[in-house]
Amino acid sequence: MPVHKVIDSSDLDAKVPSHLHCVSIASLTVTSDPSNGFVKARLVHKGPVLSCVQKDDTEMLKAQIKEEDPPQSATEHTSINVILFNTLAQEFSQSVKPGDVVLLAGFTIKKSPSFLNDKLHPCHLEMEGGDARVFVCPGAAPSRGRPSVSSEPKYTYPPLNMLKHKTLVSVYGVVTFFKLPYRTKGSDYCSMLKITDQSDVKVSCTIFTKNLEDHPVILKNGDIIRLHRFKSEMFNNSMTLLNSSGWSALTFDGIIDSPIVPRSTSKSFHFVDSDKRTVQELRQWATKRLLVSSNPTLPLSAVKPSMFFDLTCQLLAKAVMDSHCILLKVWDGTKCDYPLLKVAVPPDAIEGESTGAKDRMNLIANVLVYDNHFEFAQNLKPGTFLRIYNLRALSQRASNQLSDQSEQLAFHLHGGTIYGRGLRSIPADSAELQSLKSLLENHVDLEDDDEVNDETLLEIWYTPPESVVMRNEEEPDGEADVETSCTVRTCQHKLRPVTLAQVKSSTPPLVCHVRAQVKTYQPEKLYQCLKLFCSKCKTMKEVPDDITIANLLLESARDDQPCHEPWAATSSATFKADRNISMHISSDMVGENTQNQLIFVQGMTLNEVCMLSHHYKNLVPVRSDNGRMNLIDLTAPFLFCGDKRYYGCKQCSSNTFESPVFTGVDNWDEKAVAEALGVQLMQYGLLMEFELKDQTDTLKALLWENAERFFQISAVDISANQELQDKVQSIVDTLQPKESRIEDRPWLDLCISVYTVEDDGRNQVCYQITDTEVRPG
């Protein structure tokens, strides 16, 4: 049922999913993102259920609710109309009466057609569909947030210059530097900040958590932060803070006149009058010390080429460009003085509203987000308010521009976290957004139409995932075009080839077509090009050789302690009187076909496991750990499947047998086995570097993401098949025949992606071969 009744007012908050937060009615605008919020208010008026002729006789009900405990900054528009449809309208009519407290979630926000008459609120809420929910408490007194508020102080907050080594403390401070949360090489997210207070001591703080959303919400330098239960330690003669068990954090805007509204990631927190006084005192002190900026970000109207700046904006639409890049279409209501680059993508790839009209008015910034920021950006929903840190403005040409036309301004959020680079969402009811929302309201009536114009045609002839395509009016070499290429491009880009010199002088990101020969390649021993890659932490490592694996299994075989697992049936034997070998299988699999069994082998050497793998499909080497079964060192394969071996990531695997589940799996492939054992499966890949040459220059390009497609062989098959390894060698010998002169080598038609990566704090331009295959035969 979409209408849920509770007995006590405190139960209302408990019914709401934890990712939702309470939104003030006064803060709602048509540009607000309602997907992560709920409103809580008292029902003032409820109309009858009516049949709407304009909506095919849809049943609807109009109600009016009023927020009884609005924020201090809210002076008007604390009441709003709510329109409910169909079943929800019927249930609301029967279950809710004036005076009841209601909590609404899953609504949409529309412009109110009756505002000029009732002066109630410029917007109204509409509730229909499966996501709309109403929670009601009869006649209860509403409360706004979820904090646990007491009048008595509960914590003490020493000055930062009084912290002692290895003690558990709670402190207040002013943020002087912060780095947004980023994924570590393990499974945690890490954020870092520096704080100070009236003692003029600066303290570094590091926070590790499993969940990204648990990190404190810091929007700018000068914010006030409260930290509970942090461990203080001396490191390099400086005091540092590290979060400990049960830690929590509250943040506040550092501007003196802004409301003291805590930003918390916890469902409940302790906040009393003495905390308010502390925040006010820190605000005043920080303002005098010029630690607080009233304008921490730059509007689009003030941006100039080659700038790095912070931008507060709203996300209108997004589109995934490739596996490392996503396009965010954002605006802040101001018009840039420079023509903005319009990155066209397939219409079916865009998530969000159409932005054609705003594009034509130079209001939309197309932000290309790369690498470690990709995951966060991909999870953003259109309508979300954002702050983007260390965004780069760069002049470059679009795909449809000629060389004599002026460049346009593009925006890039490169990978890495240097200078606080990153992006975060801002709660829709944040005081930080008041000026932004006012600017956006000026364009609320700007609607896109269906007119077929140059913009529409551009989106049909869209640019490739790498977004900016390089064109050239001259061929790199007329003679080269006559000769048949050993490769064929598989992309759909309608481009003429450019020279390598032009590619090296271009500004990334872009994609281009080249025609070149192979000068050299690495590695020379092709078996070394086979790599193991973890898609989670991005770790890459070499495939271990047989000697390494044999030593690990032999060391494990010397441990003859038996394993006792209640879920396993075990068969053991003594080998040569000095070594016990065992085979374990889940009791649920006994009697099944051997191809469907998952067998755990203990005490066997590499040769023995390989011999056994010819008869059994899935073999998992294990050892005894105080009588409990555990995997051996993950440097060795965790699974032998015929001639194939599969490896797990040491950093991302939980590697536990505490509660394995072996039922409900029809086919035990490597993915199913990894999931059952808590192993993060590493993928096989091929990594090569080709030094290319044409008449103008040389260029080193990687072959990685497209390598399997290039050779038309899977990396995992190559790892287990000598004939396929020989085939790869034969292909490379065709591209660069041994002892041949470079002018006698074949020409290659290649699609090249140009992009940047961060290396030791600097952006390095890289080149990678994509969308290219070797010609068959």
Secondary structure as UniProt FT lines:
FT   STRAND          3..5
FT   HELIX           10..15
FT   TURN            18..19
FT   STRAND          21..22
FT   HELIX           25..27
FT   TURN            30..31
FT   HELIX           34..36
FT   STRAND          37..52
FT   HELIX           53..55
FT   TURN            56..57
FT   STRAND          58..66
FT   TURN            72..73
FT   STRAND          79..85
FT   HELIX           86..95
FT   TURN            98..99
FT   STRAND          101..105
FT   STRAND          108..111
FT   TURN            113..114
FT   HELIX           115..118
FT   STRAND          123..127
FT   TURN            130..131
FT   STRAND          133..137
FT   TURN            138..139
FT   HELIX           160..162
FT   TURN            165..166
FT   STRAND          167..183
FT   STRAND          189..196
FT   TURN            198..199
FT   STRAND          202..209
FT   HELIX           212..214
FT   TURN            221..222
FT   STRAND          224..235
FT   TURN            236..237
FT   STRAND          238..252
FT   TURN            256..257
FT   STRAND          263..264
FT   HELIX           273..288
FT   TURN            289..290
FT   HELIX           300..302
FT   TURN            305..306
FT   STRAND          308..322
FT   TURN            323..324
FT   STRAND          325..331
FT   HELIX           347..349
FT   STRAND          351..352
FT   HELIX           356..360
FT   TURN            361..362
FT   STRAND          365..370
FT   HELIX           371..373
FT   HELIX           374..378
FT   TURN            382..383
FT   STRAND          385..396
FT   TURN            399..400
FT   TURN            403..404
FT   STRAND          408..413
FT   HELIX           418..420
FT   STRAND          422..426
FT   TURN            428..429
FT   HELIX           431..433
FT   HELIX           434..441
FT   TURN            442..445
FT   HELIX           454..460
FT   TURN            465..466
FT   HELIX           478..482
FT   STRAND          487..489
FT   HELIX           500..504
FT   STRAND          510..522
FT   HELIX           526..529
FT   STRAND          530..533
FT   TURN            535..537
FT   STRAND          540..542
FT   HELIX           546..557
FT   TURN            566..567
FT   STRAND          568..575
FT   TURN            576..578
FT   STRAND          579..586
FT   HELIX           587..589
FT   TURN            590..591
FT   HELIX           594..596
FT   STRAND          598..602
FT   HELIX           606..613
FT   TURN            614..615
FT   STRAND          618..625
FT   TURN            626..627
FT   STRAND          628..631
FT   TURN            634..635
FT   STRAND          639..641
FT   TURN            642..643
FT   STRAND          644..646
FT   TURN            650..652
FT   HELIX           670..677
FT   STRAND          683..686
FT   STRAND          688..693
FT   STRAND          698..703
FT   TURN            705..706
FT   HELIX           707..711
FT   HELIX           715..720
FT   HELIX           722..735
FT   TURN            738..739
FT   HELIX           742..744
FT   STRAND          748..759
FT   TURN            760..761
FT   STRAND          762..770
FT   STRAND          772..774
//
